[in-house]
């Protein structure tokens, strides 16, 4: 059995998906603290970063997620087509594939109906 290769886009999707989750959570907390500011508390550096660049970070991560999703689907599609062509090519050759399982030595090698 041939070894299966990992789709590289899955790795990108996992990492960027995790980062998107952390960024979205941080952005949400930043917005909530903006609505209800704590009196006398200094702003955390992450909150300052989210205030300044949160929307751009979320949009960029979402764009990378969209591109990686299309890439993962395309790689899976072409890999599936390649496997399908290999299987149909193996079935077309005499003596290979499922057709050979239908032959028996008692029939003199003739295919069974």
ABEGO torsion letter per residue (X at the ends): XBBBBBBAAAAAAAAAAAAAAAAAAAAAAAAAAAABBBBGBBBBAAAAAAAAAAAAAAAAAAAAAAAAAAAAAAAAAAAAAAAAAAAAAAAABBGBEAAAAABBAAAGGBBBX
